Amino acid sequence: MKNRLPAIIILLSGSLLAGIGLWRGEAGEILLKGIRICLECIGIG
């Protein structure tokens, strides 16, 4: 159990931060930025 403690702490803190980001509505913004970058790479945007 001693070796698993850091991994559990990192997993829980990452989940908490991801949940906060979803709650703030940042997932849509990230998706839009990704779409813009992809369109620029293929020369459409």
N, C-alpha and C positions, 0 to 999 in steps of 0.2 A: 504493500500500500504506500510505502514511503516514496517509491519511485514514480507512482502514478499521480501523486499530489500536484506537481507542477503542471502536468498535462491536463488535469481536471480543472485547475484554476484558469489556465489559458483557454480551454474550451468554454467554460462558463462566462468568462469576460468577453470572449469573442461573440458568443451568442447574445449577451446583453447589449453589446454595441451594435450588432446587426439589428436587433429588435428596436433599438432606439432610432436607428437610421430608417427603418421601415415605418415606424410611428410618425416620423417627421416628414415622410413622403419623399425621401431622397432616392428611392428605387427608380421612380419615373425619370428623374433628372439624369441618373447614371445611364439609363437606357437611351435617352435622347442623345446624350453625348457620344455614346458608342455608335449609334446610327450615323451621326454626323461624321465621325472619324472614318467609318467604313465607306461612306459615300465619297469622302475626300480621297481615300486611298485608290478607289477604282475610277476616279476622275469625273464623277457625276455631280458632286456637291461643290 
